[in-house]
Amino acid sequence: MIKLRSLILPGIAWLLSITSLTAADPPKELEQVIDDFMNLEATSLQVSQVIDWRFSSKNDSIIFQMDIKEGRNFHLDLAAFGLEIFVSETEMMTLNHSRSQIIYEDASPDALLKQLFVGGDLNDARFKDEKMRQDGLRELRFRFASDFSDWDRLTVILDGNDTMKGIHLFDYDGNLYKISFQHLPNFSNFNMPDVDTEYLHYQIADLRK
């Protein structure tokens, strides 16, 4: 599992964590964005993330693909890390091709956040304000209320149709994670792999409760 801060993917963790929320609810402004995203069907997205480090003139970037089926089914192709992640309504399966491992986890925010980045909880987000930009895009700005969160604030960027165009996440160290989404013209369909026939030599770790 990836834990190095320079390799984490908070945008994907943010998106996947909306598949199942804990008992508390996120603010209603964020909940509407969540509902709209979860209603996407047969959609493939190119996701770009750039990390602007506060104390460095350099930045890190990565581009990856996310495929969304109906019924809250996701596929993430993280080729740069040798990972594929499949999410259904009940479980998450991570194929770590570089280590020949398969990890099963419950499809819950905690499992997804631990897999992809450390800290942060959507239920700790508090709506701050809304800003209209000169380019016609709209920003919804939030702060994280918990003292135990690694994240300080969150900005969700929407277009005139309330389609999510990007996410900006600031951590408590002042680093900025800029995630943008581009809808691809064709949907890349996918099926859950048959691990009993396709990955017989992979070690399996079952972390489901």
PyRosetta script that sets phi, psi and omega in degrees:
from pyrosetta import init, pose_from_sequence

init()
pose = pose_from_sequence("MIKLRSLILPGIAWLLSITSLTAADPPKELEQVIDDFMNLEATSLQVSQVIDWRFSSKNDSIIFQMDIKEGRNFHLDLAAFGLEIFVSETEMMTLNHSRSQIIYEDASPDALLKQLFVGGDLNDARFKDEKMRQDGLRELRFRFASDFSDWDRLTVILDGNDTMKGIHLFDYDGNLYKISFQHLPNFSNFNMPDVDTEYLHYQIADLRK")
pose.set_psi(1, 138.3)
pose.set_omega(1, -174.9)
pose.set_phi(2, -81.2)
pose.set_psi(2, 125.1)
pose.set_omega(2, 179.3)
pose.set_phi(3, -125.5)
pose.set_psi(3, -10.2)
pose.set_omega(3, -179.6)
pose.set_phi(4, -66.5)
pose.set_psi(4, 130.1)
pose.set_omega(4, -173.5)
pose.set_phi(5, -62.3)
pose.set_psi(5, -31.1)
pose.set_omega(5, -178.8)
pose.set_phi(6, -72.5)
pose.set_psi(6, -10.7)
pose.set_omega(6, -176.6)
pose.set_phi(7, -113.4)
pose.set_psi(7, -1.1)
pose.set_omega(7, -174.6)
pose.set_phi(8, -73.4)
pose.set_psi(8, 158.4)
pose.set_omega(8, -173.8)
pose.set_phi(9, -126.4)
pose.set_psi(9, 73.7)
pose.set_omega(9, -173.8)
pose.set_phi(10, -64.6)
pose.set_psi(10, -30.2)
pose.set_omega(10, 179.4)
pose.set_phi(11, -61.8)
pose.set_psi(11, -43.5)
pose.set_omega(11, 178.5)
pose.set_phi(12, -69.8)
pose.set_psi(12, -39.5)
pose.set_omega(12, 176.1)
pose.set_phi(13, -60.2)
pose.set_psi(13, -41.1)
pose.set_omega(13, 178.5)
pose.set_phi(14, -61.0)
pose.set_psi(14, -44.8)
pose.set_omega(14, -178.4)
pose.set_phi(15, -68.6)
pose.set_psi(15, -45.4)
pose.set_omega(15, -177.2)
pose.set_phi(16, -71.1)
pose.set_psi(16, -28.3)
pose.set_omega(16, -178.2)
pose.set_phi(17, -67.2)
pose.set_psi(17, -13.5)
pose.set_omega(17, 179.2)
pose.set_phi(18, -82.2)
pose.set_psi(18, -3.2)
pose.set_omega(18, 178.8)
pose.set_phi(19, -68.1)
pose.set_psi(19, -24.6)
pose.set_omega(19, 180.0)
pose.set_phi(20, -159.5)
pose.set_psi(20, 116.7)
pose.set_omega(20, -176.9)
pose.set_phi(21, -100.5)
pose.set_psi(21, 158.4)
pose.set_omega(21, 179.3)
pose.set_phi(22, -76.0)
pose.set_psi(22, -174.6)
pose.set_omega(22, -172.0)
pose.set_phi(23, -59.2)
pose.set_psi(23, -39.9)
pose.set_omega(23, 177.3)
pose.set_phi(24, -72.8)
pose.set_psi(24, 166.9)
pose.set_omega(24, -178.6)
pose.set_phi(25, -116.0)
pose.set_psi(25, 146.4)
pose.set_omega(25, 173.1)
pose.set_phi(26, -72.0)
pose.set_psi(26, 167.7)
pose.set_omega(26, 177.9)
pose.set_phi(27, -59.5)
pose.set_psi(27, 151.5)
pose.set_omega(27, -173.4)
pose.set_phi(28, -61.6)
pose.set_psi(28, -32.2)
pose.set_omega(28, 178.9)
pose.set_phi(29, -64.2)
pose.set_psi(29, -36.4)
pose.set_omega(29, 178.0)
pose.set_phi(30, -79.3)
pose.set_psi(30, -33.3)
pose.set_omega(30, 179.5)
pose.set_phi(31, -62.6)
pose.set_psi(31, -36.0)
pose.set_omega(31, 178.4)
pose.set_phi(32, -65.0)
pose.set_psi(32, -40.7)
pose.set_omega(32, 176.8)
pose.set_phi(33, -62.8)
pose.set_psi(33, -41.4)
pose.set_omega(33, 178.3)
pose.set_phi(34, -60.4)
pose.set_psi(34, -47.6)
pose.set_omega(34, -178.9)
pose.set_phi(35, -60.7)
pose.set_psi(35, -43.5)
pose.set_omega(35, -179.7)
pose.set_phi(36, -62.8)
pose.set_psi(36, -42.0)
pose.set_omega(36, -179.5)
pose.set_phi(37, -66.6)
pose.set_psi(37, -41.1)
pose.set_omega(37, -177.4)
pose.set_phi(38, -69.9)
pose.set_psi(38, -15.4)
pose.set_omega(38, 177.7)
pose.set_phi(39, -86.6)
pose.set_psi(39, -2.3)
pose.set_omega(39, 176.3)
pose.set_phi(40, -65.8)
pose.set_psi(40, 142.2)
pose.set_omega(40, 177.4)
pose.set_phi(41, -135.8)
pose.set_psi(41, 144.3)
pose.set_omega(41, 176.3)
pose.set_phi(42, 46.6)
pose.set_psi(42, 56.5)
pose.set_omega(42, -175.7)
pose.set_phi(43, -126.6)
pose.set_psi(43, 134.7)
pose.set_omega(43, 172.2)
pose.set_phi(44, -117.2)
pose.set_psi(44, 134.2)
pose.set_omega(44, -178.0)
pose.set_phi(45, -121.7)
pose.set_psi(45, 140.6)
pose.set_omega(45, 165.8)
pose.set_phi(46, -95.8)
pose.set_psi(46, 122.4)
pose.set_omega(46, -176.2)
pose.set_phi(47, -109.5)
pose.set_psi(47, 127.0)
pose.set_omega(47, 179.2)
pose.set_phi(48, -115.5)
pose.set_psi(48, 131.3)
pose.set_omega(48, 177.1)
pose.set_phi(49, -125.9)
pose.set_psi(49, 132.1)
pose.set_omega(49, 174.9)
pose.set_phi(50, -124.0)
pose.set_psi(50, 129.8)
pose.set_omega(50, 177.6)
pose.set_phi(51, -106.7)
pose.set_psi(51, 115.9)
pose.set_omega(51, 174.1)
pose.set_phi(52, -93.9)
pose.set_psi(52, 109.6)
pose.set_omega(52, -179.2)
pose.set_phi(53, -79.4)
pose.set_psi(53, 133.9)
pose.set_omega(53, -174.4)
pose.set_phi(54, -62.5)
pose.set_psi(54, -42.1)
pose.set_omega(54, -173.1)
pose.set_phi(55, -105.2)
pose.set_psi(55, 26.5)
pose.set_omega(55, 178.3)
pose.set_phi(56, -144.7)
pose.set_psi(56, 145.5)
pose.set_omega(56, 176.9)
pose.set_phi(57, -80.8)
pose.set_psi(57, -8.9)
pose.set_omega(57, -179.6)
pose.set_phi(58, -93.7)
pose.set_psi(58, 162.9)
pose.set_omega(58, 172.9)
pose.set_phi(59, -137.5)
pose.set_psi(59, 163.7)
pose.set_omega(59, 177.5)
pose.set_phi(60, -114.5)
pose.set_psi(60, 143.8)
pose.set_omega(60, -179.5)
pose.set_phi(61, -143.5)
pose.set_psi(61, 155.8)
pose.set_omega(61, 177.2)
pose.set_phi(62, -155.1)
pose.set_psi(62, 147.8)
pose.set_omega(62, 175.7)
pose.set_phi(63, -123.6)
pose.set_psi(63, 134.8)
pose.set_omega(63, 179.3)
pose.set_phi(64, -147.4)
pose.set_psi(64, 172.9)
pose.set_omega(64, -175.5)
pose.set_phi(65, -115.3)
pose.set_psi(65, 142.2)
pose.set_omega(65, 176.6)
pose.set_phi(66, -128.1)
pose.set_psi(66, 126.0)
pose.set_omega(66, 179.5)
pose.set_phi(67, -111.9)
pose.set_psi(67, 135.8)
pose.set_omega(67, -174.6)
pose.set_phi(68, -124.9)
pose.set_psi(68, 120.3)
pose.set_omega(68, 171.9)
pose.set_phi(69, -95.7)
pose.set_psi(69, 171.6)
pose.set_omega(69, 172.1)
pose.set_phi(70, -68.6)
pose.set_psi(70, 159.8)
pose.set_omega(70, 176.4)
pose.set_phi(71, 75.6)
pose.set_psi(71, 28.2)
pose.set_omega(71, 175.4)
pose.set_phi(72, 58.9)
pose.set_psi(72, 48.3)
pose.set_omega(72, 175.2)
pose.set_phi(73, -114.7)
pose.set_psi(73, 128.3)
pose.set_omega(73, -174.8)
pose.set_phi(74, -127.2)
pose.set_psi(74, 152.7)
pose.set_omega(74, 170.5)
pose.set_phi(75, -136.0)
pose.set_psi(75, 128.0)
pose.set_omega(75, 176.5)
pose.set_phi(76, -116.7)
pose.set_psi(76, 129.1)
pose.set_omega(76, 177.4)
pose.set_phi(77, -108.5)
pose.set_psi(77, 100.6)
pose.set_omega(77, -179.1)
pose.set_phi(78, -105.8)
pose.set_psi(78, 68.5)
pose.set_omega(78, -173.2)
pose.set_phi(79, -60.4)
pose.set_psi(79, -32.8)
pose.set_omega(79, -178.6)
pose.set_phi(80, -62.8)
pose.set_psi(80, -25.8)
pose.set_omega(80, 179.6)
pose.set_phi(81, -105.3)
pose.set_psi(81, 0.3)
pose.set_omega(81, -176.4)
pose.set_phi(82, 69.5)
pose.set_psi(82, 30.4)
pose.set_omega(82, -175.6)
pose.set_phi(83, -120.5)
pose.set_psi(83, 143.9)
pose.set_omega(83, 164.1)
pose.set_phi(84, -127.2)
pose.set_psi(84, 137.6)
pose.set_omega(84, 180.0)
pose.set_phi(85, -125.5)
pose.set_psi(85, 126.6)
pose.set_omega(85, 177.5)
pose.set_phi(86, -115.2)
pose.set_psi(86, 130.3)
pose.set_omega(86, -178.9)
pose.set_phi(87, -125.8)
pose.set_psi(87, 126.2)
pose.set_omega(87, 171.8)
pose.set_phi(88, -110.2)
pose.set_psi(88, -172.1)
pose.set_omega(88, 179.4)
pose.set_phi(89, -70.5)
pose.set_psi(89, -17.7)
pose.set_omega(89, -173.8)
pose.set_phi(90, -117.1)
pose.set_psi(90, -23.3)
pose.set_omega(90, -175.1)
pose.set_phi(91, -151.6)
pose.set_psi(91, 162.1)
pose.set_omega(91, 173.7)
pose.set_phi(92, -119.9)
pose.set_psi(92, 132.2)
pose.set_omega(92, 177.9)
pose.set_phi(93, -120.8)
pose.set_psi(93, 123.7)
pose.set_omega(93, 178.8)
pose.set_phi(94, -109.3)
pose.set_psi(94, 123.3)
pose.set_omega(94, 174.1)
pose.set_phi(95, -98.1)
pose.set_psi(95, 111.9)
pose.set_omega(95, 176.7)
pose.set_phi(96, -98.8)
pose.set_psi(96, 93.4)
pose.set_omega(96, -174.3)
pose.set_phi(97, -69.8)
pose.set_psi(97, -29.9)
pose.set_omega(97, -178.7)
pose.set_phi(98, -69.4)
pose.set_psi(98, -27.2)
pose.set_omega(98, 179.8)
pose.set_phi(99, -111.7)
pose.set_psi(99, 3.5)
pose.set_omega(99, -178.5)
pose.set_phi(100, 52.7)
pose.set_psi(100, 52.7)
pose.set_omega(100, -178.8)
pose.set_phi(101, -126.9)
pose.set_psi(101, 151.7)
pose.set_omega(101, 171.6)
pose.set_phi(102, -125.7)
pose.set_psi(102, 127.1)
pose.set_omega(102, -179.7)
pose.set_phi(103, -118.4)
pose.set_psi(103, 123.8)
pose.set_omega(103, 174.9)
pose.set_phi(104, -102.7)
pose.set_psi(104, 134.1)
pose.set_omega(104, 176.1)
pose.set_phi(105, -141.9)
pose.set_psi(105, 157.2)
pose.set_omega(105, 173.5)
pose.set_phi(106, -63.9)
pose.set_psi(106, 144.5)
pose.set_omega(106, 179.1)
pose.set_phi(107, -80.5)
pose.set_psi(107, 72.5)
pose.set_omega(107, -179.3)
pose.set_phi(108, -125.8)
pose.set_psi(108, 159.1)
pose.set_omega(108, 178.5)
pose.set_phi(109, -56.5)
pose.set_psi(109, -40.8)
pose.set_omega(109, -177.9)
pose.set_phi(110, -60.3)
pose.set_psi(110, -46.4)
pose.set_omega(110, -178.9)
pose.set_phi(111, -63.7)
pose.set_psi(111, -43.7)
pose.set_omega(111, -178.0)
pose.set_phi(112, -68.0)
pose.set_psi(112, -40.9)
pose.set_omega(112, -179.9)
pose.set_phi(113, -67.7)
pose.set_psi(113, -38.2)
pose.set_omega(113, 178.1)
pose.set_phi(114, -67.3)
pose.set_psi(114, -31.4)
pose.set_omega(114, -179.7)
pose.set_phi(115, -72.9)
pose.set_psi(115, -37.4)
pose.set_omega(115, -169.0)
pose.set_phi(116, -112.4)
pose.set_psi(116, -26.2)
pose.set_omega(116, 171.6)
pose.set_phi(117, -164.3)
pose.set_psi(117, 159.8)
pose.set_omega(117, -174.6)
pose.set_phi(118, -100.9)
pose.set_psi(118, 127.2)
pose.set_omega(118, 174.8)
pose.set_phi(119, 95.5)
pose.set_psi(119, 162.0)
pose.set_omega(119, 177.5)
pose.set_phi(120, 92.9)
pose.set_psi(120, 140.6)
pose.set_omega(120, 179.0)
pose.set_phi(121, -152.7)
pose.set_psi(121, 125.8)
pose.set_omega(121, -178.0)
pose.set_phi(122, -59.2)
pose.set_psi(122, -30.1)
pose.set_omega(122, -179.1)
pose.set_phi(123, -72.0)
pose.set_psi(123, -13.4)
pose.set_omega(123, 175.8)
pose.set_phi(124, -90.7)
pose.set_psi(124, -3.8)
pose.set_omega(124, 179.8)
pose.set_phi(125, -74.4)
pose.set_psi(125, 139.8)
pose.set_omega(125, 178.2)
pose.set_phi(126, -126.4)
pose.set_psi(126, 128.9)
pose.set_omega(126, -178.2)
pose.set_phi(127, -66.0)
pose.set_psi(127, 131.6)
pose.set_omega(127, -179.9)
pose.set_phi(128, -103.8)
pose.set_psi(128, -61.6)
pose.set_omega(128, 179.5)
pose.set_phi(129, -165.3)
pose.set_psi(129, 176.3)
pose.set_omega(129, 178.5)
pose.set_phi(130, -123.4)
pose.set_psi(130, 141.0)
pose.set_omega(130, -176.7)
pose.set_phi(131, -133.1)
pose.set_psi(131, 131.0)
pose.set_omega(131, 173.4)
pose.set_phi(132, -93.4)
pose.set_psi(132, 130.6)
pose.set_omega(132, -178.7)
pose.set_phi(133, -97.0)
pose.set_psi(133, 160.7)
pose.set_omega(133, -179.2)
pose.set_phi(134, -65.6)
pose.set_psi(134, -24.3)
pose.set_omega(134, 179.7)
pose.set_phi(135, -83.9)
pose.set_psi(135, 5.8)
pose.set_omega(135, 177.7)
pose.set_phi(136, 90.2)
pose.set_psi(136, -7.4)
pose.set_omega(136, 177.7)
pose.set_phi(137, -81.8)
pose.set_psi(137, 158.3)
pose.set_omega(137, -177.7)
pose.set_phi(138, -119.8)
pose.set_psi(138, 137.0)
pose.set_omega(138, 179.3)
pose.set_phi(139, -112.0)
pose.set_psi(139, 129.0)
pose.set_omega(139, 170.3)
pose.set_phi(140, -105.1)
pose.set_psi(140, 122.4)
pose.set_omega(140, -173.1)
pose.set_phi(141, -113.5)
pose.set_psi(141, 134.3)
pose.set_omega(141, -175.6)
pose.set_phi(142, -131.2)
pose.set_psi(142, 157.5)
pose.set_omega(142, 170.4)
pose.set_phi(143, -122.6)
pose.set_psi(143, 153.3)
pose.set_omega(143, 177.2)
pose.set_phi(144, -94.4)
pose.set_psi(144, 129.0)
pose.set_omega(144, -171.7)
pose.set_phi(145, -85.8)
pose.set_psi(145, -25.2)
pose.set_omega(145, -173.2)
pose.set_phi(146, -76.8)
pose.set_psi(146, 138.0)
pose.set_omega(146, 174.9)
pose.set_phi(147, -72.6)
pose.set_psi(147, -12.7)
pose.set_omega(147, -177.3)
pose.set_phi(148, -97.5)
pose.set_psi(148, 0.2)
pose.set_omega(148, 179.1)
pose.set_phi(149, -81.9)
pose.set_psi(149, 142.5)
pose.set_omega(149, 173.5)
pose.set_phi(150, -77.0)
pose.set_psi(150, -11.8)
pose.set_omega(150, -173.4)
pose.set_phi(151, -103.1)
pose.set_psi(151, 143.3)
pose.set_omega(151, -179.1)
pose.set_phi(152, -98.4)
pose.set_psi(152, -51.3)
pose.set_omega(152, -178.1)
pose.set_phi(153, -151.7)
pose.set_psi(153, 162.1)
pose.set_omega(153, -174.1)
pose.set_phi(154, -137.1)
pose.set_psi(154, 136.0)
pose.set_omega(154, 172.9)
pose.set_phi(155, -124.5)
pose.set_psi(155, 127.1)
pose.set_omega(155, 176.1)
pose.set_phi(156, -106.4)
pose.set_psi(156, 127.8)
pose.set_omega(156, -176.0)
pose.set_phi(157, -106.0)
pose.set_psi(157, 124.6)
pose.set_omega(157, -177.0)
pose.set_phi(158, -122.6)
pose.set_psi(158, 152.0)
pose.set_omega(158, 173.7)
pose.set_phi(159, -93.4)
pose.set_psi(159, -170.5)
pose.set_omega(159, -176.5)
pose.set_phi(160, -65.9)
pose.set_psi(160, -20.3)
pose.set_omega(160, 177.4)
pose.set_phi(161, -97.0)
pose.set_psi(161, 12.6)
pose.set_omega(161, -177.9)
pose.set_phi(162, 63.4)
pose.set_psi(162, 23.8)
pose.set_omega(162, 173.5)
pose.set_phi(163, -82.6)
pose.set_psi(163, 131.4)
pose.set_omega(163, -177.7)
pose.set_phi(164, -71.0)
pose.set_psi(164, 123.8)
pose.set_omega(164, -179.4)
pose.set_phi(165, -104.6)
pose.set_psi(165, -22.2)
pose.set_omega(165, -179.2)
pose.set_phi(166, -173.3)
pose.set_psi(166, 169.7)
pose.set_omega(166, 177.7)
pose.set_phi(167, -137.4)
pose.set_psi(167, 135.3)
pose.set_omega(167, 170.4)
pose.set_phi(168, -117.5)
pose.set_psi(168, 125.0)
pose.set_omega(168, 178.3)
pose.set_phi(169, -119.2)
pose.set_psi(169, 129.7)
pose.set_omega(169, 175.7)
pose.set_phi(170, -111.4)
pose.set_psi(170, 129.2)
pose.set_omega(170, 175.3)
pose.set_phi(171, -93.1)
pose.set_psi(171, 175.3)
pose.set_omega(171, -175.2)
pose.set_phi(172, -73.5)
pose.set_psi(172, -8.9)
pose.set_omega(172, 174.8)
pose.set_phi(173, -89.6)
pose.set_psi(173, -2.6)
pose.set_omega(173, 179.2)
pose.set_phi(174, 89.4)
pose.set_psi(174, 7.8)
pose.set_omega(174, 177.3)
pose.set_phi(175, -81.5)
pose.set_psi(175, 144.4)
pose.set_omega(175, -176.9)
pose.set_phi(176, -113.5)
pose.set_psi(176, 126.7)
pose.set_omega(176, 177.2)
pose.set_phi(177, -108.7)
pose.set_psi(177, 114.2)
pose.set_omega(177, -177.2)
pose.set_phi(178, -108.1)
pose.set_psi(178, 115.6)
pose.set_omega(178, -178.0)
pose.set_phi(179, -116.0)
pose.set_psi(179, 129.0)
pose.set_omega(179, 178.3)
pose.set_phi(180, -126.2)
pose.set_psi(180, 154.9)
pose.set_omega(180, -174.3)
pose.set_phi(181, -125.0)
pose.set_psi(181, 134.6)
pose.set_omega(181, 175.1)
pose.set_phi(182, -125.7)
pose.set_psi(182, 121.9)
pose.set_omega(182, 178.2)
pose.set_phi(183, -73.1)
pose.set_psi(183, 126.2)
pose.set_omega(183, 179.7)
pose.set_phi(184, -83.4)
pose.set_psi(184, 150.5)
pose.set_omega(184, -175.2)
pose.set_phi(185, -66.2)
pose.set_psi(185, -28.4)
pose.set_omega(185, -177.5)
pose.set_phi(186, -123.4)
pose.set_psi(186, 142.7)
pose.set_omega(186, 178.6)
pose.set_phi(187, -83.6)
pose.set_psi(187, 129.1)
pose.set_omega(187, 176.2)
pose.set_phi(188, -92.1)
pose.set_psi(188, 100.6)
pose.set_omega(188, -177.1)
pose.set_phi(189, -68.7)
pose.set_psi(189, 158.8)
pose.set_omega(189, -179.0)
pose.set_phi(190, -153.2)
pose.set_psi(190, 158.5)
pose.set_omega(190, 173.8)
pose.set_phi(191, -130.2)
pose.set_psi(191, 150.6)
pose.set_omega(191, 174.1)
pose.set_phi(192, -61.3)
pose.set_psi(192, 130.6)
pose.set_omega(192, -178.4)
pose.set_phi(193, -67.2)
pose.set_psi(193, 150.2)
pose.set_omega(193, 175.4)
pose.set_phi(194, -88.8)
pose.set_psi(194, 95.1)
pose.set_omega(194, -173.4)
pose.set_phi(195, -67.7)
pose.set_psi(195, -23.9)
pose.set_omega(195, -178.2)
pose.set_phi(196, -70.6)
pose.set_psi(196, -20.4)
pose.set_omega(196, -179.7)
pose.set_phi(197, -116.2)
pose.set_psi(197, -31.6)
pose.set_omega(197, -173.9)
pose.set_phi(198, -90.6)
pose.set_psi(198, -28.1)
pose.set_omega(198, -173.0)
pose.set_phi(199, -134.5)
pose.set_psi(199, 52.9)
pose.set_omega(199, -177.5)
pose.set_phi(200, -63.6)
pose.set_psi(200, -30.0)
pose.set_omega(200, -175.1)
pose.set_phi(201, -89.9)
pose.set_psi(201, 0.6)
pose.set_omega(201, 179.5)
pose.set_phi(202, -82.4)
pose.set_psi(202, 139.7)
pose.set_omega(202, 173.5)
pose.set_phi(203, -76.4)
pose.set_psi(203, 145.3)
pose.set_omega(203, -176.1)
pose.set_phi(204, -116.4)
pose.set_psi(204, 131.5)
pose.set_omega(204, 172.7)
pose.set_phi(205, -119.8)
pose.set_psi(205, 117.2)
pose.set_omega(205, -178.5)
pose.set_phi(206, -104.3)
pose.set_psi(206, 107.1)
pose.set_omega(206, -178.1)
pose.set_phi(207, -103.8)
pose.set_psi(207, 12.0)
pose.set_omega(207, 178.9)
pose.set_phi(208, -72.6)
pose.set_psi(208, 146.3)
pose.set_omega(208, -179.6)
pose.set_phi(209, -80.4)
pose.dump_pdb("model.pdb")
